[in-house]
Amino acid sequence: MQRSHGITIERVVLADRAGVYSLSLRDGTVAGIKQGEDGEARWLALPGLANLHAHADRSYAVELFRPRSFADAVAAATAGRAGFTSGDVEKRATRFFESSISHGVTRLRTHTDIDPIVDLRCMQGVLAAKCAVAPRLDVDVVAFSTSRNDLAEPHAVELLERAVELGADFLGASLNASSDAPRALDTLFTLAERSNLPVDLHLDEHMEPGRTLAPMVAEAVIARGLQGRVTFSHLCVLSALEADPARGLIDKIAAADITVIALPETNLLLQDRVDGSPRRRGLTLVRELLAAGVKLRLGSDNVRDWFYPFGDGDMLDTARLAVIAAHLDDTAELVGAICDGRHAIEERAPADLVLIPACSLDDALARRPAGRIVFKSGRQVAGPLL
């Protein structure tokens, strides 16, 4: 389904202003926003949703599994991934991409496992799935050097270099699992410079202040002139730091122009998972990061795998949890977090947007309704025809 001609959409509400409007789309852009007649709204219009941290290669990998801890999830995933083929990864990743499109996602970043267990099979499968959904969905593929591929070791670097040759868009790693984190970081940043690729790190996905690597990484970003090219995903430990160290780390992250991606679903499920009820929830300091001017984004993370047994990539689910767990109440900040920095629909902006059958943003978060209409570059790519 692709409709490319100009179209006008009536009875629309916008997240950033009161009233009812009509939207005109033409030549791949938002051509006009006009005040409409008073009446009942039919659609909430948001910029195209962006899921900036997913694991499409692992999605839908298990029917039923409740991890007892983060370590338990890692061990189960290690055993389960041994049977992956590029074909079944392609099938599951395509399913995840199609589900994401139907929810209104127009851009997605997926961390794709690289290690001796799966070799390059996950990369091959995800890259094939990426081709299958183009141009309806922009997919950035992160070559993710997992905890089983320590970049402090030469063979691990060689495997990541092969992933770059296949067509990776980002480099990623699990630094906290390295036997020599400074060496692994130096290796990763050297490869990033040589390949001219940005970096998205799984970093400090724990609640132990003594194991914090983020200050070292932020300093390395500045020293190597990589500002604006590095992302921290998770950063759970920030919520376990005392006020002054937390403020100092946030200032370093801001100075290094590092983007932080918060992942409410998986972190709420796995962090502080001990006997009894959790007391520390493990969600990074969303509001403090935003107040310091840090680019803060949201992602769904895992979907129905060993790390998280629920979800289907709906960013409205993720947004609702961010409101509940992080008190991300400001409408513009919330929309920006799920729309890759786009806070509202604006004239002359790319016509990547989603129409949700809801009368307000809160109504959309409350019901997460189906029947959404999705446009990519002004072409309708999902939902019932208008």
C-alpha positions in Angstrom: 0.0 0.0 0.0 1.6 3.3 -1.1 -0.3 6.4 -1.9 1.9 9.2 -3.2 -0.5 11.9 -4.4 -1.4 15.0 -2.3 -3.9 14.4 0.5 -5.8 16.4 3.0 -6.7 14.9 6.4 -9.5 16.5 8.3 -10.5 16.6 12.0 -7.0 16.2 13.4 -5.7 17.2 16.9 -2.0 18.0 17.5 0.0 17.3 20.6 1.4 20.8 20.8 -1.7 23.0 20.5 -5.4 23.2 21.2 -8.1 22.9 18.5 -8.9 20.8 15.5 -7.0 21.1 12.3 -6.6 19.8 8.7 -3.3 18.6 7.4 -2.2 18.7 3.8 0.6 16.4 2.6 2.2 17.0 -0.8 5.5 16.0 -2.4 6.7 14.1 0.7 6.3 17.0 3.1 3.6 18.5 5.4 2.4 21.2 3.0 -0.1 22.9 5.3 -1.7 23.0 8.8 -5.0 24.9 8.9 -7.4 25.5 11.8 -10.5 23.5 11.2 -14.1 23.9 12.3 -14.9 23.1 15.8 -16.1 19.5 16.2 -15.1 16.1 17.3 -11.6 15.1 16.5 -11.0 11.9 14.5 -7.2 11.6 14.6 -4.3 12.5 16.8 -1.3 13.2 14.5 2.2 12.6 15.7 5.5 12.7 13.8 6.6 9.2 12.7 7.5 7.2 15.8 11.2 6.2 16.2 12.2 3.1 18.1 15.9 3.7 18.7 16.8 0.6 20.6 15.5 -2.8 19.5 16.8 -6.4 19.0 15.0 -7.6 15.9 17.2 -10.7 15.6 16.0 -12.0 19.0 12.4 -10.9 18.7 9.7 -13.6 19.1 12.5 -16.2 19.9 10.7 -17.8 22.8 7.1 -18.5 23.7 7.4 -18.4 27.5 10.4 -17.4 29.7 10.6 -15.3 32.8 14.2 -14.4 33.7 15.2 -14.7 37.3 17.9 -12.1 36.8 19.9 -10.3 34.2 22.6 -13.0 34.4 19.9 -15.7 33.9 18.6 -13.9 30.8 22.2 -13.8 29.4 22.8 -17.5 30.0 19.4 -18.5 28.5 20.0 -16.3 25.4 23.5 -17.8 25.0 22.1 -21.3 24.8 19.1 -20.3 22.7 20.9 -18.3 20.1 23.2 -21.2 19.2 20.4 -22.6 17.0 19.8 -19.3 15.1 20.0 -19.5 11.3 20.0 -16.4 9.0 16.7 -17.6 7.6 14.8 -17.7 10.9 16.3 -14.4 12.0 15.1 -12.8 8.7 11.6 -14.2 9.3 11.3 -13.0 12.9 13.0 -9.6 12.2 10.6 -9.1 9.3 7.6 -9.9 11.6 9.0 -7.3 14.1 9.5 -4.7 11.4 6.0 -5.2 10.0 4.5 -4.9 13.5 6.5 -1.7 14.1 5.2 -0.2 10.9 1.6 -0.9 11.8 2.1 0.9 15.1 3.4 4.0 13.4 7.2 3.5 13.6 9.0 5.1 10.6 12.6 4.8 11.9 14.1 1.9 13.9 17.6 1.1 15.2 18.2 -2.6 15.9 21.2 -4.0 17.8 22.2 -7.2 15.9 24.3 -9.8 17.7 27.9 -10.4 16.6 29.8 -13.1 18.4 31.2 -16.6 18.0 27.8 -18.1 18.9 25.9 -16.7 15.9 28.9 -15.5 13.8 27.3 -13.2 11.1 24.0 -15.1 10.8 22.0 -12.5 12.7 23.5 -9.7 10.5 22.7 -11.6 7.3 19.1 -12.2 8.5 18.4 -8.6 9.7 20.0 -7.0 6.6 17.7 -9.2 4.4 14.7 -8.1 6.5 15.7 -4.5 6.2 15.6 -4.8 2.4 12.1 -6.3 2.7 10.6 -3.3 4.4 12.4 -0.6 2.5 11.3 2.2 1.8 8.4 1.9 4.3 10.7 1.8 7.4 14.2 3.3 7.9 16.3 0.7 9.6 19.7 1.3 11.1 21.5 -1.9 11.9 24.0 -1.9 14.8 26.7 -4.5 14.6 26.5 -5.4 18.3 29.6 -7.0 19.8 27.9 -8.9 22.6 29.3 -9.9 26.0 30.5 -13.1 24.3 32.7 -11.1 21.8 35.1 -9.2 24.0 36.7 -6.4 21.9 39.8 -6.7 24.1 40.6 -9.8 22.0 41.9 -9.7 18.4 39.5 -12.4 17.1 36.5 -10.3 18.3 37.7 -7.3 16.4 38.0 -9.3 13.2 34.4 -10.5 13.5 33.2 -6.9 14.0 35.2 -5.8 11.0 33.5 -8.4 8.9 30.1 -7.1 10.1 31.1 -3.6 8.9 31.9 -5.1 5.5 28.4 -6.6 5.3 26.8 -3.1 5.7 26.4 -2.1 9.4 25.1 1.4 10.0 26.4 1.6 13.6 28.9 -0.1 15.8 27.9 -1.4 19.3 29.4 -3.3 22.2 28.7 -4.5 25.7 31.6 -2.8 27.4 30.9 -3.8 31.0 31.4 -7.4 30.1 35.0 -6.8 28.8 38.0 -8.2 30.6 39.8 -4.9 29.7 37.2 -2.2 29.1 39.7 0.7 28.3 41.3 -1.5 25.6 38.0 -2.6 24.2 36.8 1.0 24.0 40.0 2.1 22.3 39.6 -0.7 19.7 35.9 0.2 19.1 36.5 3.9 18.7 39.4 3.2 16.4 37.2 1.1 14.2 34.5 3.7 14.3 36.9 6.4 13.1 38.3 4.1 10.4 34.8 3.1 9.1 33.2 6.5 9.8 30.4 4.9 11.7 28.6 6.2 14.8 28.6 4.1 18.0 25.7 2.9 20.2 26.9 1.3 23.5 25.1 -1.0 25.9 26.6 0.7 28.9 26.2 0.4 32.7 23.2 -1.8 32.6 23.5 -2.5 36.3 23.0 -0.8 39.7 26.6 -0.9 41.0 28.3 2.6 41.3 31.7 1.0 41.6 31.4 -0.6 38.1 30.5 2.7 36.3 32.2 3.1 32.9 30.3 6.1 31.6 32.7 8.8 32.9 35.6 7.0 31.2 33.7 6.7 27.9 32.5 10.3 28.0 36.1 11.5 28.5 37.3 9.4 25.6 34.5 10.8 23.3 35.8 14.3 24.0 39.5 13.4 23.7 38.9 11.7 20.3 36.6 14.4 19.0 33.7 12.1 18.6 31.1 14.4 20.1 27.6 13.8 18.6 28.6 10.4 17.3 28.1 8.3 20.4 25.0 6.9 22.2 24.6 5.4 25.6 21.8 2.8 25.9 20.5 1.8 29.3 22.8 3.8 31.7 20.8 2.2 34.6 23.6 2.9 37.2 22.9 6.7 36.9 19.8 6.1 39.1 22.0 4.5 41.8 24.5 7.3 42.1 24.4 9.9 44.8 23.3 13.4 43.7 26.7 15.0 43.2 28.3 12.1 41.2 25.1 11.8 39.2 25.2 15.5 38.4 28.8 15.4 37.4 28.3 12.4 35.1 25.3 14.1 33.4 27.4 17.2 32.8 30.1 15.1 31.2 27.5 13.4 29.0 26.2 16.8 27.9 29.6 18.2 27.2 30.4 15.1 25.0 27.1 15.6 23.1 26.2 11.9 23.9 22.6 10.8 23.3 21.0 8.6 26.0 18.4 6.0 25.2 16.2 5.0 28.1 14.6 1.5 28.0 11.7 1.3 30.5 10.3 -2.1 29.8 13.4 -4.4 30.1 15.1 -2.3 32.8 12.1 -2.3 35.0 11.8 -6.0 34.6 15.4 -7.0 35.1 17.1 -4.5 37.4 17.2 -5.2 41.2 15.6 -8.5 40.5 16.3 -10.2 43.8 14.3 -12.0 46.5 11.3 -9.9 47.5 10.0 -6.8 45.8 12.4 -4.5 43.9 13.3 -1.2 45.6 15.6 0.3 43.0 14.0 0.3 39.6 17.0 0.8 37.4 15.6 3.4 35.0 18.1 6.1 34.1 17.6 9.7 35.3 15.4 10.8 32.4 14.3 14.2 33.7 17.7 15.2 34.9 19.3 14.3 31.6 16.7 16.4 29.7 17.1 19.3 32.1 20.9 19.3 31.3 20.2 19.5 27.6 21.1 15.8 26.8 19.3 14.3 23.9 17.0 11.7 25.5 15.3 9.0 23.4 13.2 5.9 24.1 13.4 2.4 22.8 11.4 -0.8 23.2 14.5 -3.0 23.7 13.7 -6.7 23.7 10.4 -8.2 22.5 9.3 -11.7 23.5 12.8 -13.1 24.1 14.9 -14.2 27.1 15.3 -10.6 28.4 11.7 -9.5 28.1 8.7 -11.8 27.5 6.1 -9.1 26.4 5.5 -6.4 23.9 5.5 -6.0 20.1 7.4 -2.8 19.5 4.6 -0.3 20.1 6.2 2.9 21.2 3.0 4.1 22.8 3.5 1.2 25.3 7.1 2.5 25.9 5.9 6.1 26.2 3.2 5.2 28.8 5.7 3.4 30.9 8.1 6.4 30.7 5.3 8.6 32.0 4.5 6.1 34.8 8.0 5.2 35.9 10.1 8.3 35.0 7.3 10.9 35.4 8.1 12.2 31.9 5.0 14.4 32.0 6.0 17.2 29.6 4.2 16.7 26.3 7.0 18.1 24.1 9.7 16.1 25.8 7.7 12.9 25.7 6.8 13.3 22.0 10.5 14.1 21.3 11.6 11.0 23.1 9.5 8.7 20.9 9.8 10.7 17.7 13.7 11.1 17.6 13.6 14.8 18.6 10.6 15.9 16.6 8.3 17.5 19.1 5.4 18.3 16.8 4.0 18.2 13.3 5.4 21.2 11.5 4.9 22.7 8.0 7.6 21.8 5.5 8.8 18.9 7.6 9.0 15.4 6.1 5.6 13.8 5.9 6.6 10.9 8.2 3.7 10.7 10.5 1.1 8.5 12.2 -2.6 9.2 12.7 -4.0 7.5 15.8 -7.7 7.2 16.3 -7.7 9.2 19.6 -8.8 12.6 20.8 -5.6 13.5 22.7 -2.1 12.2 23.5 -3.3 11.0 26.9 -6.2 9.2 25.2 -3.8 7.5 22.9 -1.5 6.4 25.8 -4.5 5.1 27.7 -5.9 3.0 24.9 -3.0 2.4 22.5 -5.7 1.9 19.8 -5.3 -0.1 16.6 -6.3 1.2 13.2 -3.5 3.7 12.9 -2.7 5.2 9.5 1.0 5.6 8.8 2.7 7.8 6.2 6.4 7.6 5.1 7.6 10.4 2.9 4.0 11.3 2.2 3.0 7.8 1.1 0.6 5.8 3.1 2.3 2.6 4.2 0.0 1.1 6.8 -3.6 1.3 8.1 -7.0 1.6 6.4 -7.2 3.8 3.4 -8.5 7.3 4.2 
